[in-house]
Amino acid sequence: MANVPWHQEVVAFVQQLADMLPHYEIACEHEHSNCLLIAHTKFKVNGEWWTWINYDRFQELVQAHDDSEGQQSFSALDYVAKTPSWALFGANEQGFDPADTRFQRRNKTKDISGC
């Protein structure tokens, strides 16, 4: 753990990386996991990120592909779902779903703050 970078250090590094990649931006973050998602701007529709997966739609498309013996194809844009506001890069929640209840393992006390 002594060698794990702080989240702000990761953000600075990823921002520099994203700045070098045409058509890519930081879309999401999860501060607790120290992770950021760099996404192609094709997943930014009318200024809003659509980086999540609509799993029901994906399964429908797979079934249609199989039923057509591979004649019906699809792409990632066919099964995207809108990214929740709490998961967006720069959101106050920093990737924590406010509807989730968090638990702390050390002292077993329940954190009901939402993020």
Long-range contacts (C-beta under 8 A, 24 or more apart in sequence): 4-34, 5-34, 7-31, 7-34, 7-94, 10-34, 10-35, 10-36, 11-36, 14-38, 26-89, 27-51, 27-83, 27-88, 27-89, 28-83, 28-87, 28-88, 28-89, 28-95, 29-87, 29-88, 29-89, 29-90, 29-91, 29-94, 29-95, 30-87, 30-94, 30-95, 30-96, 31-94, 31-95, 31-96, 32-94, 32-95, 32-96, 33-95, 35-95, 36-89, 37-89, 42-77, 43-76, 43-77, 43-80, 48-82, 48-83, 49-82, 49-83, 49-88, 50-80, 50-81, 50-82, 50-83, 51-80, 51-83, 52-80, 52-81, 52-82, 52-83, 52-84, 52-87, 53-79, 53-80, 53-81, 54-79, 54-80, 54-81, 55-79, 86-115
